[in-house]
Amino acid sequence: MVENTIQAIKETEAKADAVVREAESKYREILDEAAKKAEALKSEQIQSTKQKAQSDMEKAKEKGTQDLDSAMSEIRKEVAALKELAQQKHDAAVNLVVSELI
């Protein structure tokens, strides 16, 4: 009877050890899987952030080009207006000089 009890205790201890080993194994698997998922998520986030930064940079460059083109267009208009005004002033000055000479 005592031998049966001792045997039952040993079997229970063996089962408990097996459960502990299995739990530790599952723990390591879960931990490894979590680490892999975290690394994958980190990589995805880095890639997503890089793509967004690239997209934002391209948009900013495009806007800068548009703003520059718009400014250059305005400058060309102003230059043309100034040239026209200068030509008118030149013509008026020539006419004044010619009329003074005559």
Jmol script that loads the backbone (N, CA, C; Angstrom):
load data "model"
ATOM      1  N   MET A   1       0.806  -1.178   0.000  1.00  0.00           N
ATOM      2  CA  MET A   1       0.000   0.000   0.000  1.00  0.00           C
ATOM      3  C   MET A   1       0.857   1.253   0.000  1.00  0.00           C
ATOM      4  N   VAL A   2       1.871   1.272   0.844  1.00  0.00           N
ATOM      5  CA  VAL A   2       2.800   2.390   0.878  1.00  0.00           C
ATOM      6  C   VAL A   2       3.539   2.462  -0.450  1.00  0.00           C
ATOM      7  N   GLU A   3       3.861   1.280  -0.953  1.00  0.00           N
ATOM      8  CA  GLU A   3       4.557   1.254  -2.240  1.00  0.00           C
ATOM      9  C   GLU A   3       3.672   1.825  -3.340  1.00  0.00           C
ATOM     10  N   ASN A   4       2.397   1.530  -3.271  1.00  0.00           N
ATOM     11  CA  ASN A   4       1.457   2.084  -4.257  1.00  0.00           C
ATOM     12  C   ASN A   4       1.375   3.596  -4.137  1.00  0.00           C
ATOM     13  N   THR A   5       1.373   4.093  -2.934  1.00  0.00           N
ATOM     14  CA  THR A   5       1.308   5.536  -2.696  1.00  0.00           C
ATOM     15  C   THR A   5       2.581   6.203  -3.201  1.00  0.00           C
ATOM     16  N   ILE A   6       3.730   5.574  -2.881  1.00  0.00           N
ATOM     17  CA  ILE A   6       5.011   6.117  -3.345  1.00  0.00           C
ATOM     18  C   ILE A   6       5.054   6.102  -4.869  1.00  0.00           C
ATOM     19  N   GLN A   7       4.597   5.026  -5.453  1.00  0.00           N
ATOM     20  CA  GLN A   7       4.570   4.916  -6.914  1.00  0.00           C
ATOM     21  C   GLN A   7       3.651   5.992  -7.509  1.00  0.00           C
ATOM     22  N   ALA A   8       2.504   6.213  -6.897  1.00  0.00           N
ATOM     23  CA  ALA A   8       1.559   7.228  -7.371  1.00  0.00           C
ATOM     24  C   ALA A   8       2.172   8.618  -7.269  1.00  0.00           C
ATOM     25  N   ILE A   9       2.899   8.856  -6.180  1.00  0.00           N
ATOM     26  CA  ILE A   9       3.565  10.154  -6.002  1.00  0.00           C
ATOM     27  C   ILE A   9       4.624  10.345  -7.076  1.00  0.00           C
ATOM     28  N   LYS A  10       5.421   9.295  -7.332  1.00  0.00           N
ATOM     29  CA  LYS A  10       6.465   9.384  -8.358  1.00  0.00           C
ATOM     30  C   LYS A  10       5.847   9.636  -9.731  1.00  0.00           C
ATOM     31  N   GLU A  11       4.744   8.959 -10.023  1.00  0.00           N
ATOM     32  CA  GLU A  11       4.078   9.160 -11.310  1.00  0.00           C
ATOM     33  C   GLU A  11       3.529  10.581 -11.421  1.00  0.00           C
ATOM     34  N   THR A  12       2.971  11.058 -10.321  1.00  0.00           N
ATOM     35  CA  THR A  12       2.434  12.422 -10.300  1.00  0.00           C
ATOM     36  C   THR A  12       3.555  13.435 -10.486  1.00  0.00           C
ATOM     37  N   GLU A  13       4.696  13.198  -9.805  1.00  0.00           N
ATOM     38  CA  GLU A  13       5.847  14.089  -9.960  1.00  0.00           C
ATOM     39  C   GLU A  13       6.360  14.062 -11.394  1.00  0.00           C
ATOM     40  N   ALA A  14       6.408  12.876 -11.986  1.00  0.00           N
ATOM     41  CA  ALA A  14       6.867  12.753 -13.370  1.00  0.00           C
ATOM     42  C   ALA A  14       5.921  13.500 -14.308  1.00  0.00           C
ATOM     43  N   LYS A  15       4.620  13.333 -14.060  1.00  0.00           N
ATOM     44  CA  LYS A  15       3.638  14.047 -14.880  1.00  0.00           C
ATOM     45  C   LYS A  15       3.774  15.557 -14.689  1.00  0.00           C
ATOM     46  N   ALA A  16       3.998  15.970 -13.445  1.00  0.00           N
ATOM     47  CA  ALA A  16       4.161  17.398 -13.157  1.00  0.00           C
ATOM     48  C   ALA A  16       5.402  17.937 -13.861  1.00  0.00           C
ATOM     49  N   ASP A  17       6.500  17.164 -13.821  1.00  0.00           N
ATOM     50  CA  ASP A  17       7.722  17.574 -14.520  1.00  0.00           C
ATOM     51  C   ASP A  17       7.471  17.694 -16.018  1.00  0.00           C
ATOM     52  N   ALA A  18       6.730  16.733 -16.567  1.00  0.00           N
ATOM     53  CA  ALA A  18       6.415  16.771 -17.998  1.00  0.00           C
ATOM     54  C   ALA A  18       5.568  17.993 -18.327  1.00  0.00           C
ATOM     55  N   VAL A  19       4.607  18.299 -17.472  1.00  0.00           N
ATOM     56  CA  VAL A  19       3.753  19.474 -17.682  1.00  0.00           C
ATOM     57  C   VAL A  19       4.595  20.744 -17.615  1.00  0.00           C
ATOM     58  N   VAL A  20       5.515  20.802 -16.645  1.00  0.00           N
ATOM     59  CA  VAL A  20       6.384  21.973 -16.508  1.00  0.00           C
ATOM     60  C   VAL A  20       7.266  22.125 -17.744  1.00  0.00           C
ATOM     61  N   ARG A  21       7.854  21.015 -18.212  1.00  0.00           N
ATOM     62  CA  ARG A  21       8.702  21.074 -19.409  1.00  0.00           C
ATOM     63  C   ARG A  21       7.891  21.529 -20.629  1.00  0.00           C
ATOM     64  N   GLU A  22       6.690  20.979 -20.747  1.00  0.00           N
ATOM     65  CA  GLU A  22       5.838  21.365 -21.874  1.00  0.00           C
ATOM     66  C   GLU A  22       5.453  22.842 -21.778  1.00  0.00           C
ATOM     67  N   ALA A  23       5.152  23.295 -20.569  1.00  0.00           N
ATOM     68  CA  ALA A  23       4.802  24.704 -20.364  1.00  0.00           C
ATOM     69  C   ALA A  23       5.984  25.605 -20.706  1.00  0.00           C
ATOM     70  N   GLU A  24       7.190  25.197 -20.287  1.00  0.00           N
ATOM     71  CA  GLU A  24       8.384  25.976 -20.609  1.00  0.00           C
ATOM     72  C   GLU A  24       8.619  26.007 -22.115  1.00  0.00           C
ATOM     73  N   SER A  25       8.405  24.875 -22.759  1.00  0.00           N
ATOM     74  CA  SER A  25       8.565  24.803 -24.207  1.00  0.00           C
ATOM     75  C   SER A  25       7.562  25.722 -24.905  1.00  0.00           C
ATOM     76  N   LYS A  26       6.303  25.642 -24.474  1.00  0.00           N
ATOM     77  CA  LYS A  26       5.267  26.518 -25.047  1.00  0.00           C
ATOM     78  C   LYS A  26       5.601  27.977 -24.789  1.00  0.00           C
ATOM     79  N   TYR A  27       6.106  28.261 -23.585  1.00  0.00           N
ATOM     80  CA  TYR A  27       6.489  29.625 -23.225  1.00  0.00           C
ATOM     81  C   TYR A  27       7.549  30.145 -24.187  1.00  0.00           C
ATOM     82  N   ARG A  28       8.575  29.321 -24.446  1.00  0.00           N
ATOM     83  CA  ARG A  28       9.639  29.725 -25.370  1.00  0.00           C
ATOM     84  C   ARG A  28       9.088  29.921 -26.781  1.00  0.00           C
ATOM     85  N   GLU A  29       8.201  29.028 -27.210  1.00  0.00           N
ATOM     86  CA  GLU A  29       7.598  29.154 -28.538  1.00  0.00           C
ATOM     87  C   GLU A  29       6.799  30.454 -28.656  1.00  0.00           C
ATOM     88  N   ILE A  30       5.991  30.709 -27.631  1.00  0.00           N
ATOM     89  CA  ILE A  30       5.179  31.933 -27.634  1.00  0.00           C
ATOM     90  C   ILE A  30       6.073  33.164 -27.629  1.00  0.00           C
ATOM     91  N   LEU A  31       7.120  33.120 -26.812  1.00  0.00           N
ATOM     92  CA  LEU A  31       8.054  34.237 -26.734  1.00  0.00           C
ATOM     93  C   LEU A  31       8.766  34.446 -28.065  1.00  0.00           C
ATOM     94  N   ASP A  32       9.228  33.354 -28.687  1.00  0.00           N
ATOM     95  CA  ASP A  32       9.887  33.453 -29.991  1.00  0.00           C
ATOM     96  C   ASP A  32       8.939  34.010 -31.049  1.00  0.00           C
ATOM     97  N   GLU A  33       7.709  33.515 -31.042  1.00  0.00           N
ATOM     98  CA  GLU A  33       6.711  33.986 -32.010  1.00  0.00           C
ATOM     99  C   GLU A  33       6.419  35.469 -31.800  1.00  0.00           C
ATOM    100  N   ALA A  34       6.303  35.872 -30.543  1.00  0.00           N
ATOM    101  CA  ALA A  34       6.054  37.287 -30.240  1.00  0.00           C
ATOM    102  C   ALA A  34       7.224  38.151 -30.703  1.00  0.00           C
ATOM    103  N   ALA A  35       8.444  37.668 -30.499  1.00  0.00           N
ATOM    104  CA  ALA A  35       9.623  38.414 -30.938  1.00  0.00           C
ATOM    105  C   ALA A  35       9.644  38.536 -32.459  1.00  0.00           C
ATOM    106  N   LYS A  36       9.302  37.449 -33.156  1.00  0.00           N
ATOM    107  CA  LYS A  36       9.264  37.485 -34.622  1.00  0.00           C
ATOM    108  C   LYS A  36       8.196  38.455 -35.114  1.00  0.00           C
ATOM    109  N   LYS A  37       7.019  38.402 -34.484  1.00  0.00           N
ATOM    110  CA  LYS A  37       5.941  39.311 -34.877  1.00  0.00           C
ATOM    111  C   LYS A  37       6.325  40.763 -34.606  1.00  0.00           C
ATOM    112  N   ALA A  38       6.975  40.999 -33.471  1.00  0.00           N
ATOM    113  CA  ALA A  38       7.407  42.354 -33.133  1.00  0.00           C
ATOM    114  C   ALA A  38       8.427  42.856 -34.147  1.00  0.00           C
ATOM    115  N   GLU A  39       9.353  42.001 -34.539  1.00  0.00           N
ATOM    116  CA  GLU A  39      10.363  42.384 -35.529  1.00  0.00           C
ATOM    117  C   GLU A  39       9.715  42.664 -36.884  1.00  0.00           C
ATOM    118  N   ALA A  40       8.761  41.815 -37.261  1.00  0.00           N
ATOM    119  CA  ALA A  40       8.057  42.017 -38.534  1.00  0.00           C
ATOM    120  C   ALA A  40       7.268  43.326 -38.501  1.00  0.00           C
ATOM    121  N   LEU A  41       6.594  43.581 -37.392  1.00  0.00           N
ATOM    122  CA  LEU A  41       5.830  44.816 -37.253  1.00  0.00           C
ATOM    123  C   LEU A  41       6.755  46.026 -37.293  1.00  0.00           C
ATOM    124  N   LYS A  42       7.890  45.904 -36.627  1.00  0.00           N
ATOM    125  CA  LYS A  42       8.871  46.991 -36.627  1.00  0.00           C
ATOM    126  C   LYS A  42       9.350  47.261 -38.045  1.00  0.00           C
ATOM    127  N   SER A  43       9.665  46.209 -38.784  1.00  0.00           N
ATOM    128  CA  SER A  43      10.122  46.365 -40.167  1.00  0.00           C
ATOM    129  C   SER A  43       9.040  46.999 -41.033  1.00  0.00           C
ATOM    130  N   GLU A  44       7.797  46.547 -40.843  1.00  0.00           N
ATOM    131  CA  GLU A  44       6.684  47.119 -41.608  1.00  0.00           C
ATOM    132  C   GLU A  44       6.517  48.601 -41.297  1.00  0.00           C
ATOM    133  N   GLN A  45       6.618  48.950 -40.021  1.00  0.00           N
ATOM    134  CA  GLN A  45       6.463  50.347 -39.625  1.00  0.00           C
ATOM    135  C   GLN A  45       7.591  51.201 -40.201  1.00  0.00           C
ATOM    136  N   ILE A  46       8.799  50.680 -40.162  1.00  0.00           N
ATOM    137  CA  ILE A  46       9.937  51.416 -40.717  1.00  0.00           C
ATOM    138  C   ILE A  46       9.729  51.627 -42.208  1.00  0.00           C
ATOM    139  N   GLN A  47       9.339  50.567 -42.912  1.00  0.00           N
ATOM    140  CA  GLN A  47       9.113  50.666 -44.355  1.00  0.00           C
ATOM    141  C   GLN A  47       7.987  51.652 -44.655  1.00  0.00           C
ATOM    142  N   SER A  48       6.910  51.561 -43.894  1.00  0.00           N
ATOM    143  CA  SER A  48       5.774  52.464 -44.091  1.00  0.00           C
ATOM    144  C   SER A  48       6.187  53.916 -43.851  1.00  0.00           C
ATOM    145  N   THR A  49       6.961  54.139 -42.807  1.00  0.00           N
ATOM    146  CA  THR A  49       7.425  55.488 -42.493  1.00  0.00           C
ATOM    147  C   THR A  49       8.343  56.017 -43.585  1.00  0.00           C
ATOM    148  N   LYS A  50       9.226  55.167 -44.090  1.00  0.00           N
ATOM    149  CA  LYS A  50      10.120  55.582 -45.177  1.00  0.00           C
ATOM    150  C   LYS A  50       9.321  55.937 -46.425  1.00  0.00           C
ATOM    151  N   GLN A  51       8.315  55.117 -46.747  1.00  0.00           N
ATOM    152  CA  GLN A  51       7.496  55.389 -47.925  1.00  0.00           C
ATOM    153  C   GLN A  51       6.727  56.696 -47.771  1.00  0.00           C
ATOM    154  N   LYS A  52       6.196  56.929 -46.573  1.00  0.00           N
ATOM    155  CA  LYS A  52       5.461  58.172 -46.345  1.00  0.00           C
ATOM    156  C   LYS A  52       6.404  59.366 -46.437  1.00  0.00           C
ATOM    157  N   ALA A  53       7.587  59.245 -45.873  1.00  0.00           N
ATOM    158  CA  ALA A  53       8.562  60.333 -45.941  1.00  0.00           C
ATOM    159  C   ALA A  53       8.936  60.612 -47.393  1.00  0.00           C
ATOM    160  N   GLN A  54       9.143  59.549 -48.175  1.00  0.00           N
ATOM    161  CA  GLN A  54       9.477  59.714 -49.590  1.00  0.00           C
ATOM    162  C   GLN A  54       8.334  60.398 -50.330  1.00  0.00           C
ATOM    163  N   SER A  55       7.112  59.963 -50.049  1.00  0.00           N
ATOM    164  CA  SER A  55       5.934  60.558 -50.683  1.00  0.00           C
ATOM    165  C   SER A  55       5.804  62.031 -50.302  1.00  0.00           C
ATOM    166  N   ASP A  56       5.981  62.328 -49.015  1.00  0.00           N
ATOM    167  CA  ASP A  56       5.898  63.716 -48.554  1.00  0.00           C
ATOM    168  C   ASP A  56       6.980  64.569 -49.208  1.00  0.00           C
ATOM    169  N   MET A  57       8.179  64.003 -49.354  1.00  0.00           N
ATOM    170  CA  MET A  57       9.278  64.732 -49.971  1.00  0.00           C
ATOM    171  C   MET A  57       8.966  65.027 -51.440  1.00  0.00           C
ATOM    172  N   GLU A  58       8.420  64.040 -52.137  1.00  0.00           N
ATOM    173  CA  GLU A  58       8.069  64.235 -53.540  1.00  0.00           C
ATOM    174  C   GLU A  58       6.969  65.283 -53.693  1.00  0.00           C
ATOM    175  N   LYS A  59       5.982  65.252 -52.792  1.00  0.00           N
ATOM    176  CA  LYS A  59       4.912  66.251 -52.831  1.00  0.00           C
ATOM    177  C   LYS A  59       5.475  67.648 -52.570  1.00  0.00           C
ATOM    178  N   ALA A  60       6.370  67.756 -51.594  1.00  0.00           N
ATOM    179  CA  ALA A  60       6.973  69.050 -51.278  1.00  0.00           C
ATOM    180  C   ALA A  60       7.800  69.556 -52.457  1.00  0.00           C
ATOM    181  N   LYS A  61       8.529  68.651 -53.095  1.00  0.00           N
ATOM    182  CA  LYS A  61       9.338  69.035 -54.253  1.00  0.00           C
ATOM    183  C   LYS A  61       8.438  69.508 -55.389  1.00  0.00           C
ATOM    184  N   GLU A  62       7.343  68.776 -55.613  1.00  0.00           N
ATOM    185  CA  GLU A  62       6.398  69.151 -56.665  1.00  0.00           C
ATOM    186  C   GLU A  62       5.778  70.516 -56.371  1.00  0.00           C
ATOM    187  N   LYS A  63       5.399  70.737 -55.111  1.00  0.00           N
ATOM    188  CA  LYS A  63       4.818  72.028 -54.735  1.00  0.00           C
ATOM    189  C   LYS A  63       5.846  73.133 -54.897  1.00  0.00           C
ATOM    190  N   GLY A  64       7.081  72.867 -54.512  1.00  0.00           N
ATOM    191  CA  GLY A  64       8.144  73.855 -54.681  1.00  0.00           C
ATOM    192  C   GLY A  64       8.345  74.205 -56.145  1.00  0.00           C
ATOM    193  N   THR A  65       8.305  73.193 -57.003  1.00  0.00           N
ATOM    194  CA  THR A  65       8.452  73.427 -58.440  1.00  0.00           C
ATOM    195  C   THR A  65       7.288  74.259 -58.964  1.00  0.00           C
ATOM    196  N   GLN A  66       6.076  73.935 -58.520  1.00  0.00           N
ATOM    197  CA  GLN A  66       4.901  74.707 -58.944  1.00  0.00           C
ATOM    198  C   GLN A  66       4.998  76.154 -58.465  1.00  0.00           C
ATOM    199  N   ASP A  67       5.408  76.336 -57.213  1.00  0.00           N
ATOM    200  CA  ASP A  67       5.554  77.690 -56.675  1.00  0.00           C
ATOM    201  C   ASP A  67       6.621  78.464 -57.444  1.00  0.00           C
ATOM    202  N   LEU A  68       7.721  77.798 -57.770  1.00  0.00           N
ATOM    203  CA  LEU A  68       8.791  78.439 -58.532  1.00  0.00           C
ATOM    204  C   LEU A  68       8.303  78.817 -59.923  1.00  0.00           C
ATOM    205  N   ASP A  69       7.592  77.901 -60.577  1.00  0.00           N
ATOM    206  CA  ASP A  69       7.055  78.189 -61.907  1.00  0.00           C
ATOM    207  C   ASP A  69       6.095  79.373 -61.862  1.00  0.00           C
ATOM    208  N   SER A  70       5.257  79.403 -60.844  1.00  0.00           N
ATOM    209  CA  SER A  70       4.305  80.504 -60.688  1.00  0.00           C
ATOM    210  C   SER A  70       5.042  81.826 -60.471  1.00  0.00           C
ATOM    211  N   ALA A  71       6.051  81.800 -59.610  1.00  0.00           N
ATOM    212  CA  ALA A  71       6.831  83.010 -59.342  1.00  0.00           C
ATOM    213  C   ALA A  71       7.563  83.466 -60.598  1.00  0.00           C
ATOM    214  N   MET A  72       8.128  82.524 -61.340  1.00  0.00           N
ATOM    215  CA  MET A  72       8.838  82.881 -62.576  1.00  0.00           C
ATOM    216  C   MET A  72       7.875  83.485 -63.596  1.00  0.00           C
ATOM    217  N   SER A  73       6.670  82.972 -63.669  1.00  0.00           N
ATOM    218  CA  SER A  73       5.665  83.517 -64.578  1.00  0.00           C
ATOM    219  C   SER A  73       5.343  84.961 -64.207  1.00  0.00           C
ATOM    220  N   GLU A  74       5.171  85.212 -62.917  1.00  0.00           N
ATOM    221  CA  GLU A  74       4.898  86.577 -62.456  1.00  0.00           C
ATOM    222  C   GLU A  74       6.081  87.498 -62.754  1.00  0.00           C
ATOM    223  N   ILE A  75       7.282  86.997 -62.533  1.00  0.00           N
ATOM    224  CA  ILE A  75       8.480  87.801 -62.802  1.00  0.00           C
ATOM    225  C   ILE A  75       8.575  88.129 -64.283  1.00  0.00           C
ATOM    226  N   ARG A  76       8.293  87.149 -65.140  1.00  0.00           N
ATOM    227  CA  ARG A  76       8.332  87.401 -66.589  1.00  0.00           C
ATOM    228  C   ARG A  76       7.321  88.483 -66.977  1.00  0.00           C
ATOM    229  N   LYS A  77       6.133  88.424 -66.388  1.00  0.00           N
ATOM    230  CA  LYS A  77       5.119  89.447 -66.669  1.00  0.00           C
ATOM    231  C   LYS A  77       5.606  90.823 -66.227  1.00  0.00           C
ATOM    232  N   GLU A  78       6.203  90.884 -65.034  1.00  0.00           N
ATOM    233  CA  GLU A  78       6.708  92.160 -64.534  1.00  0.00           C
ATOM    234  C   GLU A  78       7.839  92.689 -65.412  1.00  0.00           C
ATOM    235  N   VAL A  79       8.737  91.802 -65.835  1.00  0.00           N
ATOM    236  CA  VAL A  79       9.844  92.203 -66.708  1.00  0.00           C
ATOM    237  C   VAL A  79       9.295  92.728 -68.029  1.00  0.00           C
ATOM    238  N   ALA A  80       8.305  92.035 -68.601  1.00  0.00           N
ATOM    239  CA  ALA A  80       7.710  92.478 -69.865  1.00  0.00           C
ATOM    240  C   ALA A  80       7.057  93.848 -69.686  1.00  0.00           C
ATOM    241  N   ALA A  81       6.354  94.043 -68.568  1.00  0.00           N
ATOM    242  CA  ALA A  81       5.711  95.335 -68.307  1.00  0.00           C
ATOM    243  C   ALA A  81       6.759  96.428 -68.142  1.00  0.00           C
ATOM    244  N   LEU A  82       7.852  96.120 -67.437  1.00  0.00           N
ATOM    245  CA  LEU A  82       8.921  97.108 -67.258  1.00  0.00           C
ATOM    246  C   LEU A  82       9.600  97.431 -68.582  1.00  0.00           C
ATOM    247  N   LYS A  83       9.800  96.412 -69.426  1.00  0.00           N
ATOM    248  CA  LYS A  83      10.393  96.659 -70.748  1.00  0.00           C
ATOM    249  C   LYS A  83       9.478  97.550 -71.580  1.00  0.00           C
ATOM    250  N   GLU A  84       8.187  97.282 -71.533  1.00  0.00           N
ATOM    251  CA  GLU A  84       7.214  98.097 -72.272  1.00  0.00           C
ATOM    252  C   GLU A  84       7.243  99.533 -71.772  1.00  0.00           C
ATOM    253  N   LEU A  85       7.258  99.697 -70.442  1.00  0.00           N
ATOM    254  CA  LEU A  85       7.313 101.033 -69.857  1.00  0.00           C
ATOM    255  C   LEU A  85       8.619 101.731 -70.236  1.00  0.00           C
ATOM    256  N   ALA A  86       9.724 100.994 -70.190  1.00  0.00           N
ATOM    257  CA  ALA A  86      11.019 101.570 -70.559  1.00  0.00           C
ATOM    258  C   ALA A  86      11.019 101.987 -72.026  1.00  0.00           C
ATOM    259  N   GLN A  87      10.420 101.159 -72.877  1.00  0.00           N
ATOM    260  CA  GLN A  87      10.352 101.503 -74.302  1.00  0.00           C
ATOM    261  C   GLN A  87       9.521 102.768 -74.502  1.00  0.00           C
ATOM    262  N   GLN A  88       8.405 102.869 -73.781  1.00  0.00           N
ATOM    263  CA  GLN A  88       7.562 104.063 -73.881  1.00  0.00           C
ATOM    264  C   GLN A  88       8.328 105.299 -73.412  1.00  0.00           C
ATOM    265  N   LYS A  89       9.048 105.160 -72.299  1.00  0.00           N
ATOM    266  CA  LYS A  89       9.843 106.285 -71.780  1.00  0.00           C
ATOM    267  C   LYS A  89      10.953 106.647 -72.768  1.00  0.00           C
ATOM    268  N   HIS A  90      11.556 105.623 -73.363  1.00  0.00           N
ATOM    269  CA  HIS A  90      12.619 105.852 -74.346  1.00  0.00           C
ATOM    270  C   HIS A  90      12.050 106.603 -75.543  1.00  0.00           C
ATOM    271  N   ASP A  91      10.896 106.116 -76.036  1.00  0.00           N
ATOM    272  CA  ASP A  91      10.271 106.773 -77.185  1.00  0.00           C
ATOM    273  C   ASP A  91       9.898 108.215 -76.846  1.00  0.00           C
ATOM    274  N   ALA A  92       9.381 108.447 -75.649  1.00  0.00           N
ATOM    275  CA  ALA A  92       9.011 109.798 -75.233  1.00  0.00           C
ATOM    276  C   ALA A  92      10.249 110.676 -75.134  1.00  0.00           C
ATOM    277  N   ALA A  93      11.342 110.122 -74.611  1.00  0.00           N
ATOM    278  CA  ALA A  93      12.583 110.885 -74.493  1.00  0.00           C
ATOM    279  C   ALA A  93      13.133 111.223 -75.868  1.00  0.00           C
ATOM    280  N   VAL A  94      13.104 110.273 -76.783  1.00  0.00           N
ATOM    281  CA  VAL A  94      13.589 110.522 -78.151  1.00  0.00           C
ATOM    282  C   VAL A  94      12.727 111.600 -78.797  1.00  0.00           C
ATOM    283  N   ASN A  95      11.412 111.489 -78.650  1.00  0.00           N
ATOM    284  CA  ASN A  95      10.517 112.494 -79.230  1.00  0.00           C
ATOM    285  C   ASN A  95      10.778 113.870 -78.634  1.00  0.00           C
ATOM    286  N   LEU A  96      11.034 113.929 -77.321  1.00  0.00           N
ATOM    287  CA  LEU A  96      11.322 115.201 -76.672  1.00  0.00           C
ATOM    288  C   LEU A  96      12.614 115.796 -77.203  1.00  0.00           C
ATOM    289  N   VAL A  97      13.641 114.970 -77.327  1.00  0.00           N
ATOM    290  CA  VAL A  97      14.929 115.454 -77.841  1.00  0.00           C
ATOM    291  C   VAL A  97      14.766 115.920 -79.278  1.00  0.00           C
ATOM    292  N   VAL A  98      14.063 115.161 -80.095  1.00  0.00           N
ATOM    293  CA  VAL A  98      13.868 115.528 -81.504  1.00  0.00           C
ATOM    294  C   VAL A  98      13.069 116.826 -81.591  1.00  0.00           C
ATOM    295  N   SER A  99      12.034 116.953 -80.753  1.00  0.00           N
ATOM    296  CA  SER A  99      11.226 118.179 -80.812  1.00  0.00           C
ATOM    297  C   SER A  99      12.023 119.389 -80.337  1.00  0.00           C
ATOM    298  N   GLU A 100      12.943 119.212 -79.420  1.00  0.00           N
ATOM    299  CA  GLU A 100      13.790 120.309 -78.949  1.00  0.00           C
ATOM    300  C   GLU A 100      14.797 120.707 -80.021  1.00  0.00           C
ATOM    301  N   LEU A 101      15.220 119.742 -80.806  1.00  0.00           N
ATOM    302  CA  LEU A 101      16.188 120.036 -81.859  1.00  0.00           C
ATOM    303  C   LEU A 101      15.520 120.721 -83.047  1.00  0.00           C
ATOM    304  N   ILE A 102      14.278 120.483 -83.250  1.00  0.00           N
ATOM    305  CA  ILE A 102      13.608 121.045 -84.423  1.00  0.00           C
ATOM    306  C   ILE A 102      13.125 122.402 -84.127  1.00  0.00           C
TER     307      ILE A 102
END
end "model"
wireframe off; spacefill off
backbone 0.3
color backbone group
